[in-house]
Amino acid sequence: MPRETTTCIKTPQLILCFGKKQVIAQPEVYNSLRAEFVGAEIALCSTAGEIAGDRCSTDSVVATGLHFESTRVETAIVSLPDFNDSYEASVALFNKLPQADLIYVMVLSDGSLVNGTQLVKASNEVFGKKIPVTGGMAGDGANFKSSICGLNSVPSEGNILAIGFYGQHLNVTFGTGGGWKPFGSEHVITQSTSNRVYKIDGENAISVYKRRFGSYVRHLPSSMFMYPLTFESQNSSVLVRGVLSFDEPTGAITFAGDIPTGSRVNFAKADFTALIDAAQQATSTALAEINRPPDYVFIVSCVGRRLVLGPGVDEELYFAKSMSGQNTAISGFYSYGEISPFNIENEIHLHSQTFTLTCFMRQTNHSKTSIPRSAWSDRYN
């Protein structure tokens, strides 16, 4: 279990730690971070792949320390079992963050028990369009069984945490990219509950998939990541929803995000080039808002993209790294759902099969944001 440590020039106020569930659940991971970074806020999240620079791994823990000289950081956490549903829990979470001087919120959430659509609904209602929110739903590799998050403790199931950034000295920009293209005829969701679809065009949803894709349906869920659904949201933004699981007894298909009854949907597909081009465009969008390389880039991309891209998954990270600059620190994770607006004027959305990135840059030379490339990383081989 080799360990590589880079000494911090400054003491970080915040540690972002992403790792394989079976590894990050070990108390020694949190305890090592706490012993090394006394006083820092430590956020931990399980993944479907860890991002460090322009590389993705699936059996490691990657942690990044952030130090701000003029930006204040405040954190909050809730546990889903303490509330009636994901919406109520998320409202309570966001209301824990003071809104005076709040400029941006990062969210990390359990990706198996928490309804991400309800989480995003709560963020839009609490913050409106004033405060950008980005982040993602924790992962469990390609297992889709359970996921964990934690704040200043060993991570566990059912947690949602928020990190608020305060002041006037930090510039935060973001970009999203899909690359999925609709094909074939349009369909209508005729019966659904949250993210479970029971009927498409009045027919058992699983039957529709089996007839359309035949033998591919047997290799779930990875085979169906090639063919997500797209639909238009209420504000005319096109959202993508990937398949998570099939339930044969009920005929229901569970998607990574809600699809309301009455939605007009299309099957979608993408090739390698389209996915990489979308990631490149997302990076360009985020960087267009700033006048020099960012200090830190936080990436959340979908497990579906990693499975579809296979060994070429590092290509989408390569563009983020090369376009951001060699001195820019990059970390993040592959998720069960991505949280981001489409642009600075839009509400926050839950995405699926999407590449998202958030860029951090200090606004003046008098308020330095010092972010070591790798405050702490532990590779488990």
N, C-alpha and C positions, 0 to 999 in steps of 0.2 A: 504494500500500500504506500507507494512513494508520495511524498508531499512536496509541493513547490510553493514557496512563500515569497512574496515581494513586500519589502518593508514600506510602510506608509510614511510619506513625508509629513503629513498631517494626521491627526487623530480623526477618524471618520465618525460622523454623527449617525450614519445609516449604513447597514450592511444588507445587501440583497443577495440571497442565497438560493440557488436553484439546483435540484438534484434528483436523481433516480429515487423513486419512493422507498424502495427497500434499503437504500443507503441513508437518505436524509432523515428517515425515521429513527435511526440509531442515535441515542442520547449523546454519544461522543461527538457527533457533528456539531450540534448546538453548543455543547459544553466547551468544545475547543474554540469556537467563535467567541463565546462569552468570556472565556479566560483571556483571549488575545485582544479583544476590543471592548474593554470595560467601559460602560457608560453609553455605548452605541445602541441605537434601536436596531434589532435584528429581525428581518423578515425572511421566512423560509417557505418554499413552495416546491411540491413535487412536480415532475415534468414528464413529457413524452419525448424528451431530448433537451440537452443543455447546450446553450450557446455561449461561446467565449471567443471573441474576435470574429474571424471568418470560418470557424469550425463548429460543427455539431457533434456531440458525443451522447451516448445513451447509458453510460454506466459510471457517471462521475458526479461530483458536487462542484459547482462553480459559484464563488462568492465574490462580490465587488464592493469595495468600501467607498463611500461618497462623503467628502468633507466640503462644507460650505462656510465661507467666512461671514456672509451677510444674509443667507437664506435660512429661515427657521423651518424645522421639520417636526411635525406632530403626527402621531399614529393612533389608530383605534382598531379594535377587533370585536367581533361578535361571534357567537356560536349558534348555528341554525336550530339545534334542538331547544333553545331557550325561547323560540318564537313560533308563531303559527305557520309561517311560510317564508319563502325567500324574500318576498317584497317587504314584509314587515321587518325582517332582520336587517335588510339593506337600508331601509329608511332610518332605523335606529343607529346603524353604523355611521352613515353619513352625517347624521345630526350630532354625532359626538365630536366632529371636527368643527372648530370655530371658523366662521366664514370671513371674518375681518382679515384683510390682507392675503386671503387664500388665492393662489394663482393657478394651482394644478393639483390633481389628485391621482395617485397611482393605486390601483386595486388588484389584489391577489385573492382568489377565491377557490374554495373546494370546487372541483369540476365535475363531481359525480352526484352529489346530493343537492347542491344549490342550483336553482333555476337561473341561468345567466340572463335570460330575457327580463325576468322580474328584477334582478339586480340592476340592470341598465335602466329599466323604467324608474326605479327609485332614484338613481343618480340624476336623471333628467328632471324629476320633480323637485328634488332637494336643491340642486344647483342651477336648474334652468340651462340656458346656453352660455352662462357667464363663466363657468369654470370648466375647462377641459378635463376629461377623465380618460385614462387609458390603463390597460393592464390585460389580465387574462385569467382563464380558468385552469386550475392545476390539472396535471395529467398523471397518467399511470402507464406510460409506454403505450403499447398497442393492446393492452389488456382490458381496458375499459371497465374495471371493477370498482376501484376506490381511489381517492386522491387525498392529499393532506396539505395543510398550510399551518403556519404558526407565527406568532409575534412574541419575541422575547421568551420563548419556551420551545420545548420539543414539539414539532408540528403534529397535528392530529386531524381527523375527519370533521367536516361540518363547519369549518371556520371560514370567515370572510374578514379580510383586513384591508384597511385604507391608510395610505400615507399622504398627508397633506404637506404641501410646500408653500411657504409664506414669504412675502416681501416683494420688492421691486427690482431685484438684481439678477433674476434668473429668467432667461427666455426659453420657452418650451414650445417645440413645434412637432408635427406628427404627419404621418402619411400611411395610406392603406393601399393594398393592391391585391387583386384576385387572379385575373387571367382566365376565368371560366367563361365559356361561351355557350349560350342556350342553343339547343338543337331540337328538331322534331316539333310536333304539334303541342299546343298549350293544353294544360290539364287544370282541373279545379279541385281543390281540397274540399271535400263535402262533409267530412267529419274529423275533427281533431280536438284534442285537449292539451293545451300548452304545447309541448314539443313532441307529443305523441299523435301521429296521424293514423286514423283508422280506415278512412275511405278516400279514394281518389276517383273522381268522376262516378261516384256512387258505388264503386267496386272495392272489395277488400284490398287494402293498400299493398299487402305482400303479394297478392295475386297479380297486381299491376306490375310490380317489379319483376316477378318471376317470368311473366310473359314477355316483358321488354328485354330482360337481360339474361334469361335462361340460366345456364350453368354457372355464370359469374356469381349468382346470388349465394351459392354454396360456400364461398370463401369470404364470409363476413367477419368483421366489418371492412377489412382492408380493400376488398374488391370494389365495394360501392363508393369508396372515396374517389374513384375515377369518375363517378357520375352523381354529383350532388344535385340538389334542386336549387333553382333561383326563383325569386319572386320580388315584386315591387312592394316596398313598405308604404305606409300611409303618407310619408312625405316624398314619395317617388324615388327614393334611393333603392337600388337593386341589392338585395341581400342574398347570400349563399348559405345553404344549409346542408351539411354533410350527414350521412347516415351513421348512427351509433350502434343500433341493434335492431333485430327483428324479434317479435313476440308471436310465435306461431299460434298459440291458443286463442289470442284475441285478434290476430291479423294486423296488429299495430306495428308501425315503424317509429322508432325513437330517433329524433334528429338533434343535432347540436344547436338548439335554439328553437323558439316557438315558431309555428307556422299556423296562423289563424284560419279557422274555417272560412271558406269563401275565397281564399287566396288563389290567384291564378298563377300557376307554376310551370316551369319548363325543366326538363332534364338538361344538364350542362356537362361539358367536357373541356379538357384542356390538354395541350401537349407540353413537353418540357420547355420549349422556347417561350410559349405564352406565359407560363408560370414565372419564369425568370424575368421576362420583360416586365411583368406586373410588379415584381419586387423592385426592379430598377426604377420604375416610374414612381413607386411609393417613396423611395429614397430621394429621388429628385424633388418630389413635392415637399417633403419635409425640409430639405436643405435650401430650397428656394426662398424660405422665409428668413434665413440668417445670412450674414455677410462674411462668415469665415467658418472653418471647420468646427463642429460641435465638440464639447468637452467629453460628453458621454452619450451613447446611443443605447436605448433599451428596446430590444426586439422581442415581440411575441408573434410567433407564426404557428400555423395549425399542424397538428399531428398528421392530418390528411395530406398536406403538402409534402411532409417528410416521407410518408409512405409512397406517394406517387412519384416523387423525384428520386427516391432510392439513394444510391451512392452519389448522385449528383446534387444532393440537398445543399452542399456547401456553396454551390454556385449562387444561390440567392443571398447568402451571407457575404460572399466575395464582393458583390456590387456595393452592399452597404458599407463594407470596410474600405474598399478602394475609393469610393466617392466621398466618404466622410473624412478620410485622411489617416495616415499611419499613426499619428499621435492620439487619435480618438479611441477611448476605451469603449468596448462593446460587450454587452452580455444580455442574457434573456433566456427564453425557453420556448419549446414547442408545446402547444396547449390543447385543451379541449374546447376552446372558444376564445376569441380575441375581442377586446373591448377598446373601441376607438371611435372618434367622429370621422366623417368623411372629409370635412374641412372645418376651418375655424368657425364657420357660421352654423354648422349643422349640429343637431342633437347627437348624443352618444348612442352607438349601436353595438349590439352583440353580433360579431361576425363569425363565420366558419369558413375553413379552407382559404384563409386570408393571411397575407403578410402585413404586419403592422410594425411601425417603429416610431419611437418618441426620442427627439433630440433635445439635449440639455446644453445650454451655453450661457456663460456669464455675460451680462449686458455691458459691464464697464470693467476696465482694468483695475478699478479700485475695489472691486468686490469679486475676489477670485474664487472660483469653484475648483477645488483640487480633487481630482478623481483618479486614484491609482488604477493602472490597467488591471491588475489582479491583486486585490488586497489579500486574498486567501483562496487557494484552490486545492482540492484534494482529488486526485484521479484514482479511481478504483479499477484495476485491470484484472 
